[in-house]
C-alpha cells in the first residue's frame, strides 16, 4: 500500500499490482486447496476491493464466467430459501395440528 490519495474526506491507500497479484494468488490457494477455514477471510478481502470500485472493465470471457457463477449462486440461494419456507410451513402446520389436538372437544 504505497500510494495515498484522498477522496470524499477519506484517506485512500492504493494497492500495487504486485499486492493485488499476491491477493489473487492467496485466493486461488484457498479455493483450490479447499481451505474452508480461510474462505470467510478471503471473501472479505475480495469484497472490500469490489465494494471500493465504482466500475471495472473486464474481458468478455471474464464477464461470462461471472454471469454463470452469479446465476449459480442466485439459483442455489433461491432453492435454499424455498426449502426453508417449506420447512417453516411444515413446522407451522405441525404446531397448529398440535394446538388443535390439545383443545378440549
Secondary structure, DSSP 8 states (H G I E B T S, - for coil): --EEEEETTEEEEE--HHHHHHHHHHHHHHHHTT-GGGHHHHHHHHHHHHHH-S-----HHHHHHHHHHHHHHHHHHHHHHHHHHHHHHHHHHHHHHHHHHHS--
